[in-house]
Amino acid sequence: MPANPTQRRAGPPTVVDVLSPPTASTATVPQPPEPAPLPVPEPQPEPGPLPGTSAGSARPVPESQLTPEQQRIRDLEDQLAKERGRKDPDVELETVPPGAGETILIHFLEDGFTALGQVWYRGQELEVAPDSGAYADTCDRHGRSWLDLRHDEFAQAERFGKVMFRVGPWPGKALADAAKVPFEALRALRGEGGVGAPSEDALAAAAKAEAKRGRAAPRLPMR
């Protein structure tokens, strides 16, 4: 009688250890992907000569050999060099014309007040018309002028730390008369030496410059 195909022969059972890790021969270790090759930079062409110069040399090209574009660049460079080397522009003085009506006249009480492009000193006077360009120079971007504080000494002390100016002409001595007063020499802050009295030529030059300015407001010319 043939054997039943569904029957299996009896044999020893097969034992599988599921807790043990797989052996090195059966484990599969994933390998990282290979990095992509870095792009090779393209060679850059060498810079050509500067406009107005010849190749391989820094010597300027004669104007007769320049192209119109090179000539324009050279003119701009020459103009820029002149602007950089130019001295500070001369200050223009704006005086109040006769019959201008009501004006603002102040005198300074302390040294070191900076306005209108210069440093003001005790005894100097300033007079401007309310509708003049000099008055507009004293205003901030909101249209408020520091001259509005001429009637408010408390506001000046709060803003500047002290009262810097008052309304009206200077009640003290003129610069020429003040130059006759004995000058007290100042000692140096460090070391020996000190600051002596100004020379007569320096005092005369200062008095002449102040007399020329008068009460006019300095203004830098617009270029």
Secondary structure, DSSP 4 states (H G I P E B T S, - for coil): -PPPTT-----PPP---SSSPPPTTT--PPPPPPPPPPPPPPPPPPP-PPTTB-TT--SBPPGGG--HHHHHHHHHHHHHHHHHHPPPPPPEEEPPPTT--S-EEEEE-STTEEETTEEE-TT-EEEE-TTSHHHHHTB-TTS-BGGGGGG-HHHHHHHHSS--EEESS--S--HHHHTTSPPPPEEPSSSS-EE-PPPHHHHHHHHHHHHHHTTPEEEPPP-
